[in-house]
């Protein structure tokens, strides 16, 4: 069975600081993809970053980067230089033939 | 604008009623997915369609049904509504069956059952 676990229901970070959100997963598929989605108060789901499991290089998108540890089945999201607009619920997701979401981490950014 | 269009944006209805939520996928996307998100809850997968055919079913109640039409738009029908059905219903689309580029989400339909 495929599962995605986010063990941090809530996190907070000072503005301009760095925060890391954790995600672990389990899958029996050999070819899969990992994603982080952001859901701000508007409730719109926004794709933040994507990682192909067969690539060892960690994905980066501006201030967002991931630490992908395939053997450990870990996929954490690092947000650098945190901004007030980063405050949102963040969902980790596993994709392949189906899509599986974690339960989310609520990130608060403190001015 | 993500390219996935959901209508209506808001819906208020009474218990026992039936409603239809509509979704138009992003141009070129063949797969449509429906999710339910209750207040402060995660995303519950309901059902997936690919090019008009049902491909996967999640935790969808028997009171709920969906279909995808030849023009690829999809409708989610919710009947005998209960207070607990109040939620945000998302539609998402992707180009193919294998989800390698992620979903594109619509902005959701907020359903309130009173």
Interface residues (C-beta under 8 A of the other chain):
Chain A: X33 X35 X37 X42 X43 X44 X45 X46 X47 X50 X52 X91 X93 X95 X96 X97 X98 X99 X101 X102 X103 X104
Chain B: X2 X33 X37 X42 X43 X45 X48 X56 X88 X90 X92 X97 X98 X99 X100 X101 X102 X103 X104 X105 X107 X108 X110
